Amino acid sequence: MKHIRVTAHPDPEHAPPFLEHLLVSPNVVEGRAIDWNRGDSEISTHLYAIDGDAETFESSASETSGVESISVSAMNEPVSYVLLELRDASVPIFGRAADAIDRAGLVVRRPLVYRDETIYGHIVGDPETLQDTLDTLPGSVEIEIQAITDFPSARVNPATELSERQQEAIQTALDMGYYDTPRAVTHTDIAAELGCASNTASEHLQKGETKLVRAGMDVFGANR
């Protein structure tokens, strides 16, 4: 079983305006397809998180043929959430791509990340099955395989790289509100909970956070 990191480059001329907005708008830092459901053979449902301009996304989607409904929450927050229903046959870049990858032997891991004219994704399965799948994708989407690694691995699950003490420190910090804004506790508070010196707690957090950040940057395509 393999973990396959891929990038996709949709042709803007064949992409619906709302998808193009996620990929190229300077007002969108990043879009994420958090989840989707093809429970109906004709209509699929998609959940997006948009860091940036969600209003234009909503407007362009509303005007796109094949979009059955759209609802937006947290419109005025830094990250907005969009639930979109669309008729796959009317938006081929979705329908044909979904038909290609919706097959035995492959699992597309969520989320898909939209940034800098590129979609970043991760697939678990058999590389030969994936290559067969890529050969059936529409020509309006260029797919590249960036890396193939064993599954599971630390690159896929960065938590496996953390020592037991680093995991404990980060979980304690999270539970106590260290990562809240504003922070609810200090290193000294975390150290008291862990029963260690403040500089020891700080070292556990720093090393653990470094591992998670590096893995996260890779997962979301920064190390490309």
N, C-alpha and C positions, 0 to 999 in steps of 0.2 A: 504494500500500500504506500502511495506517494503523496506528498504535499507539493502542489504545483502552483507557483506564483506567476500570474499572467497580467498583461496590460492590454487594454483595448483602446483603439482610436477610431471612433465613429466618424464617418464622413459627414461634416456639418450640413452639406446639401441634402442629405437623406435623413437627417435627424430631426425630430420634432422640435419646435422652438424652445419648449421648456427644458428639454435635455441639453440643447445647445447652451442654454442659459447657465446650467450647472457647470458646464465644461469650460466656457470661455468668458463669462461675464466677470469684469474686474470687481464687481460688487458681491461676488460669492467667493468666500475663502475656501470653502469645501462643501460638497454635498455627499450624503451617504444614503445608499439604498439599504435601510436597516432590515427590511424583510419584505416578502412578497408571497402571494398566494394565487395559484392558478386552479382554484377549486372548480371553476366553471370553464368549460372548454372554449368559450368565446370571450369571457370577460375576466381579466386579472386585476388583482388589488395590490398596490405598492405603497410602502411606508418609507418616506424620506425624512432625513434630518438635514436642514440647510443652515449652514453657518454663513449668514449674510442675507442678501435680498430675496426673501421668500415672496414678497408681493408681486414682483415681476414674474416669478415662476408660476404663481397662481393665475395671474392674468393670461399668460401665454398658454398655459394648460387649458384654461377655460375656453380658449378660442381654437383649440386643436381638435380637428375631426377625429372621433374615436374615443375621446375622453368622456366618460359617462358621468362622473362626479368628482369633485375635489373639495376637501375640507382642510383647513389650516388651523393649527393651535399654536399659541405662544408667538403670534406674529410680531410682537414688539420686543421679544426677547432676543438675545444674541444668537441662539439656535432655535429655529422654528421647525415644526413637524407637519408634514403633509401626507394625507391619506388620499390616494389617487386610484380611481377605477377606470380602466380603459378597455376598449374592444381591440383585442390583439390584431385582428385581421386589418384594422384600419391604421395601425401603427406597426408596419412590418419589422422595423428594427427591433421591436420588442417581441412580437409574435414569432418570427422566424428564429431569432436567437434563443428564445425560450424553448421552442420545439427541438432545437439542436442539442441543448444541454440537459433537457429534461429526459434523461435516459438512464438505464441501469449502468452502474459502474462508476458514476461520478456524483459528487456532492459539492455544490457551490457554497462556500462558507460566507456567512454574513459578517460585516457589511461589505458592499461594493463601494469604493471611494471614488468620487468624481472630483478631479482637480487638474488644472493646467492642461486642458484639452485631452485628458487621459482618464480612463477608468481602470482602477487597480482592483484586482480580485485574487482570490485564493480558492483552489479546487483540491479536493481529496479524492483519489481514485487511481485508476490505471492510466499511465501516460499514453499507451497505444489507443485506448478508448478516447482519451482527450484529443489526440491527433486526428482520429477519425471524425470526431465531433467538429473540430476546427475546419475540416475540409468541407463541411456542409453549411457553415455559417454564411450569411449573406455577404456579398462583396463590399457592401457599404460599411462593414466593420472589419478593421485590421486587428488581428490578435497576435500577440507575441508571447512566447513562453520565456519568462525571465529566469526562473530557477526551478529545479526539481530536487526535493530532499525527502528523506524518509519521514514517515508519519507514524507515531508522534515524534516531535523533536522540540528542543528548547526554542527554536525559531518560531515554531507554530504555537507552542504554549510557553511563553516566557517565564511563567511562574515556576517551571521546573528548574530554572537556573538559580532561583533564590535558595539560600541556605535556610534551614529551619528557623534560625534566629532572625534572619532578615524578613521572612514571611511574618513571624510573630510581631516584629516591630512595626511593619507597615500595616498589618491588620489592626494592631492596637492604636496606631496613629489615626487610622481611618475611623475606627469606632469612637475615638475621643474627640473627633472634630478638628484634627490637625490640618486636614485638607479642605476644610470649609473656608468660606470667605466672609468675614475675616476669620483667621485661625482662632480656634477656641482654646487651644493648649500650646505649650512650648515643649522643647526637647526635654526640659527638666521634668515636666509633668509626665511625659511618656516614659522617661527613665524610672521615675518613681513607680509607675505601674508595672514596668518590666522587672524592677528590682536590680537595676544596674546604674552605673555612672552616666551622667548626662552626655559626656563625650562618646561613650560606648553606644548609647542609643542613637546619637547623631550619626556615628559611623555606620551602624546597621541600616539606618534609613537612607543615607547617601548612597551606599553601595547597592542596596536593593532597588532604589529609584533609578539609578544609572542603568542597571540591567533592564528594567521595565521600559524605560524611555528608549533605549537603543533598539529593543525588540519592537516596540510600538512604531518607531520611525520606519523600520523595515517593513512591518506589516502594511503600513499605509503608503508605501511606495516612495518614501523619502530617499532611501538608499538604492537608487536605481542607476 
